[in-house]
Amino acid sequence: MIWFLGMLIMVLTAVGVVIAMRGGTGMRRVYDDRPDVLLPADRPLTGQDLREVRFGVGLRGYRMDEVDALIARLAAELESAADREPE
């Protein structure tokens, strides 16, 4: 009896898979729906550009507070270097 139930489950599973595969048109085409990070490409970056940039959040991404601290430091260093450059 158990053998018969096992075979019945296997046959019903196989029939379900065949039915599901027959009517399908395949998976949809994959596309990247994440927003782009907008930074100017026509000029050098400024400290303000770095302060305004925002990145998407991923499941296992970086810690946001550490990224924000690094961006703030880089922005300050960019502005400091720009102030020191002779014109």
Secondary structure, DSSP 8 states (H G I E B T S, - for coil): -HHHHHHHHHHHHHHHHHHHHHS----------S------SSS---HHHHHH------TT---HHHHHHHHHHHHHHHHHHHHHS--
